[in-house]
């Protein structure tokens, strides 16, 4: 219960796996959980896609290099590369930043939604 309280108060960053689990439990979008929208509606993807695949797909769609997107989210190219290959779990703060840059939902990046 104290970990859940830490999420609610912002004392601790929630992992993407836990974020997805909470989205499933409450049947709301991850954007809603993160306070990015007032609309709790989820749009379930017809085809599951990994975070790594979506990150690379979006970066290539916007014709950005790993170095360019890394600079936009204030991390090194190496760290961003590690996000794309799944070596590191992306923080919620970084997830939100990337969603804003690409103008997509966090659900989309997490492979939950096609929107």
Secondary structure, DSSP 4 states (H G I P E B T S, - for coil): -HHHHHHHHTSSPPPHHHHHHHHHHHT--HHHHTTS-S-------SS---HHHHHHHHHHHTT--HHHHHHHTTS-HHHHHHHHHTSSPPPHHHHHHHHHHHT--HHHHTTS---
